[in-house]
Structure formats: C-alpha cells, structure tokens
C-alpha cells in the first residue's frame, strides 16, 4: 500500500519503473482543436469566465474549492411503511444538506444531543466524542438521523474503529436501549422503532455493502435483523429483502473480482508475443476499431464499470493511519481494503502503456504518425463525453519518453490539432484548466436532457490526491479529544459527488471485440517501449546507444 500511495501521489515520473499517471514534461506537445461534430461540449455549459480572485483561490489547497456538491443518489428505502402507522422521517437530499457553507443542517437533532457530548455552531455539528457520535447514529422512538449524517459518519468512523466494532456498538444500543431483547416490551414502541432501525441497516448495506464481507459484520446484522423480524410479518419481509439485496451485491462484487484476476493472470508482455508471432500478422487497435468515436465510447464503458465497483469507504481506507487514542497497534492492518480503487488506477496505467505500445510498434513512420493522430481523435471525443480519466491516460501515454523522442514521427503529425489538449492537461495552478472543465461537465450532468450528458468521469488519480491532502491537512481529533466532524463534512462532500458520477449508466452500445482487445491485448513493458522506440528511430547520443545495446542484449538475446 505504501508503494501504491507513493506512486499515486507523485507529481512527476521517475526515469524508470513508475506508472505514468502524473507524468508531465516540459516538451509536451499534445493539444487538440474542438470537435467538428455538433455535440454538447463541456465548455458550452460554463456560464462565464472566473474572476481573478476566484483563480487565485483555485490555486491554493483548501477544501473550499469544492463548494458545489451534487447529492448522493441513495437507494430508495426498502422498508415498506405499514399502513395506518407512523411513517419514517423523510430527510432532505444531499443538495439541501451540504450547502455552500460546507456543513450539515441537522434538521432532526434531538434536544438531548445539544448537550450530550456533541458541539454545534449555528446548528452545524462540528465535533463530538466518538461515543456521542455513535449514539447520534442510532434512532429511537422520537428520532432518526438524517442521511448526510449517516453517510458522513459511516464513511469517516473507520478512521477510528473497525466497521464491525461500530456495528457491534450499534446493535448493543438498539437491543439494550430499545428493549428489543424483551419479548414483553411495548408493541407500540416496537412498531415505532423497528422501521427506523431497519432503515438505518438498509442505508448501511446499500451504501457500504463491502463492510459486510466481514463475517463479524454479517453475523451482527443477521442477529439484529432477526430480533426486529420477530415482531411482525412486515418487518420479517423487509429484513429478508434487505439481506437478499446485500447478498446479490456481494456476489456481483465477487464475480467482478474473479474477472479482474483472470484478466491479470492471462496478461503477457507484447514483446513475448512478437517473439512467437511475426509482426506482419499482429493486429493493432485501428484494425480492431478504426473509428475513434467508437473507441472513446468503449473506453467509457470500461471506466464506468470499474468506477461502479469502487466503494466510498475505499477513499478513506487508502489513507487510514493509527488513531492516537487507540491502544490496539494491530487493528489497522485489516482496514486498508482498497482493491477496487487500486484496480482502477492500474487500468489507467494499462491504458497509458497501451497507447504508447500502439504508437511505438509500427515499423513505418507514417503508420506511427497515423496512430498518434488516431489517439488524438479518441482523446478529443473522451473530452466531449466527459471521460477525463481516459483522456488523461491517453495524453500520459503520448507523453511517455519512448513516444515523445520520436521526432521524425511527430514531424509528420499536424501539431495545430494539439493545442486544446495541451491546454487541458496543463498541471499548472493545481490543474486549474482541468478543474474548470470538470465543473462544466458536472454542471452539464445536473441539467442533462440525455444519459450521454450525465457522464462525468474525473481524472481519478487527481481526485485521490485531493482527498489525500484534505485528510492530511486537517487533524482527525481536536485537542480536547473530540472527533473533528467539520473535516468529515468536507470529506463526505467530495466523496458524495463521486458517488453520483459512478452511478451513471453508460448509454453507448457495447462492442465486445473492442472491449476484449482493450482489456486483454498484451502491452510493452517500459524497457520494451524504449527498445521499440530505438528500433524505429535510432539513438541520438552515446547514452541512448548504450541503453539500446543493453536492451537488445537483455530482451532479444543479441547485441
């Protein structure tokens, strides 16, 4: 995990062995004109230019950069409301809760909470003891926590305790305080509290289903659901429905991980393939898909599918550290479960290397130039779709040293086509140009008239970097030992926007042949890329000549 984070958070590439996700070179030559097709573009949604003061604010690292947050699309409640009985309190959506100030308007706080270990300012929950925050999560007859609090606390609580420990505490409070263990308890009270507890469990299982891969979590969930279900037939059906939905989610996740493992186990280096197959019968991306617009759409399919499997908790678990008030030194080793997040970053790196491989592989200069122009068109369409992750991966691949050194090839490419892409990928001022385009895409998504316009796929490595610096820039606890909940509202705001984006259905038709190629075709290693580059356009100095000889000897077995 440490190596993964070090590579992820680095802004420049070491000369060898690192992924290309943040590569930035002074001789970058990529850019692009706007699409000639009449499509809705991201910039068309920007109402006006930012003022100078806004630009200066954007250049600094502050959570307030993200003041406009899209609501999380929580699942519809699975709990059926018994007719003629008290219904559950309906909480406002995220857009109403995460306002411009960045804090939650806790509309359903009870009188006890204002003096029960929780600190409010102007009705905003800013801090509290961990025990008080847990109490605030658990509903009672007269109270149900609002959804923003549920999401924020379930997201951030894993910085202080295991999810199974939190579940155990929640179950204890529900059973003991609500007298669920007493068969002779007031049935009217049971009718009031049971739907609320089921709703809390439903929101937990729907929003953070991966927590329940832990057998301890599942055991506590089943026990509490069983206690509630013993009351009435309606509660039993609702509890069963909740469990069935959770089991389906976990089964789907397992199938997805099996597919990823299979793809990884069958991947081979492209050079190994070339040794056994003459290059004349090797396929390239253009023979598989000669339309750059179709390729951009298939890349979007892969991006959205992989985004969909990333749990919101993975953003927090990637940066979990030891809680200074926790004496259990080993408790955090199990918590860094970020396999889907890491798989998505690995996809970015694979796409970058695939682009570089496709450009370096052709023997003829005109074919390499044609491949560069093809990927520029693909990147342009990714930009118009709102697929910034594929856009950045393609740019990164074209800026890798084995590609950028092909001067004779680049001389055949019309560099005037590159201006806009160069503008978009510029990392100066904290990626200000990209962030402007991202806000335009987010605004377009909010007012979308078609499913295509809803697509927002952020430059993922930068998103993680943003969350990392937010986490590192603020303490988890205040000097008095309280949990710094003000920080976690900001964290939840960023993750909630991602939650909305990842739930978008891809509107494009799937092309299985193209998808298969993108996911499984072998790609060159970094050394193989340099070798192919030197074979295409010879070394220019003694250092390159020595490296070329070394690579030929080690990779091809000849000098």
Order of alpha helices (4+ residues) and beta strands (2+ residues): alpha-alpha-alpha-beta-beta-alpha-alpha-alpha-alpha-alpha-alpha-alpha-alpha-alpha-alpha-alpha-alpha-alpha-alpha-alpha-alpha-alpha-alpha-beta-alpha-alpha-alpha-alpha
